[in-house]
Amino acid sequence: MILIIREPATREQLAQMGEASGETLIKLAIDVERRVLAGGGELHADCEAALLEDGSQQSDVWGADWYPLAREVGFESIINIRPRQQNLTLEVQHPNLRSRIETIVRQLLEVG
């Protein structure tokens, strides 16, 4: 189930998003300008599509993963390959962008 998260997620929302991947990770798309995320799809592209339908600009949406048990953020996704934005690999390369993504993910998904 793909959920768009604008406020800190509840435990129930985290559980719903984790169902698609066996609860070991949650695939995400993060809009770094609007500071919202979509999570829970089988593919990062599913989450990206949900944000685009919600009004995000594609250039602002990046793929990541949340590992709830380890409380870690992963930065690899096929939607991150963007030569026009100087990101040539699956992994988000720019340290400032990685920091923005991690901050948003932690603010919205790191439940006490």
N, C-alpha and C positions, 0 to 999 in steps of 0.2 A: 504494500500500500504506500503510495507516494503522498507525503504530507508537506505542505508549505509551512515553514516555521518562521514566525515573525517575533515571537516572545519566547523566553526560555521554555523548552519542551518539558512535558510531564513524563513520568516514568512510563505511563501507558502509551504515550506517543512514541517514545524510544522503542518500546517493545513492538509496536505496530510496524515501525520502519525497519526493525531488525528481522522481521519475518521473511523478507525476500532473500536474505543471505544467510540464514541459519543463526542469526544473532551474534556472529563473531565480528561482523563489520556492518556498517551502514553506508551504502553508496549515496553520495551527495552531489548536488550542484549548488554553488554559492554565488549569489549576486553581491559582489564586493561594494557596489555603489549603494544599493538599497538596503544592504545588511540583512538579507533574508536568505534562507536556504530551502531547498527541496530535498527530501531524503526518503529512501525506502524502495526505490525501483530496482529492478534486476540489472539495469545498465545506468551508467551516469547520464547517458543521453536521454533516458526516460525522465530523469529529474530535471535535466536542462530544459526539456520540452515543457514541463510543468511551469517552470519559471518564465519561459518565453510567453506562454499563454497568459501568465499573470502580469505581464507588462515589462519584464526585464529585457534589456538589450543584450544580444548575444556576446558582444565584446566584454561585458561585465560579468559574465557567468563562467565559473571555473569548476572543474571536477575535483573531488577529494573523497576521502573515506574517513569515517569515524570508527575507531576500535574502542567500544565502550568498556570492555573489561580492562584493557591496558590504559585507557584514557589518552589515546594517541591519535594524531591526525596524520593521514597519508595523503600525499599530493600527486598521485599518479592516476591519469585517466586519458583515454583516447581523445576526449573533447578538449584536452589541453594542447593538442598539437595545433599551433597557430603561427605559421610563418609571418603573417602580417603584424602580429603583436610580438614578434621576436621570441616566441616560445616554440622551439623546434622539436621538443621531446614530449613524452607522456607526462613527465614530471614538471610541475610549475618551477621555473628556473629562477625568477627574480626574487631575491630575499625579501624585499618589501611586500611584494604581493603574497608570498607565502605567509608572512607575518599577519597581514590583513585577513587572509583566509582562516588561519589558525585562531585568531582572536574572535572572529565571528562564530566559528564552529564551537569554540569553548563557551562563549557567552550563551549560545542557544541550546547546546546539547550536554554540557557537563553538569549533570544533575548531582547535587549535594551528595 
